[in-house]
Amino acid sequence: MKVDQIATWIGLFTAIAGAAANYGITENKVTTLEDKMSELYNVEEIRMLERRLTTLEVSLDNVKGAMNGIEVTDTSDIQSKTNVNQSRIRALQDQVQRIESAIQQIRQKLDTLNSSPL
């Protein structure tokens, strides 16, 4: 066999070995990606989060109902206490609005996850 034929065969074997190595690496990466995707789209975990979200929404509705029933007495004797109560109520209302906004964002993410193919 001539030197140039040997060099050609070595080149072919090297190319085949490189392709096999790349296939193995790609297969490993695909398997890792599939494992991570299955963790991301864990249906049972999504259902559990939905149940927890529903419970939180009901609790918030109860808190809002209780807050709406709060009456602040406005007399000259307890004006300072009234101001403190009103400030607390406004702070609670702000917290409820932030929590409702966060719930809405979570609900949208869950809807997106539920509508995506598994």
Buried (B, 14 or more C-beta within 10 A) or exposed (E): EEEEEEEEEEEEEEEEEEEEEEEEEEEEEEEEEEEEEEEEBEEEEBEEBBEEBEEBBEEBEEBBEEEEEEEEEEEEEEEEEBEEBEEEEEEBEEEBEEBBEEBEEBBEEBEEBEEEEE
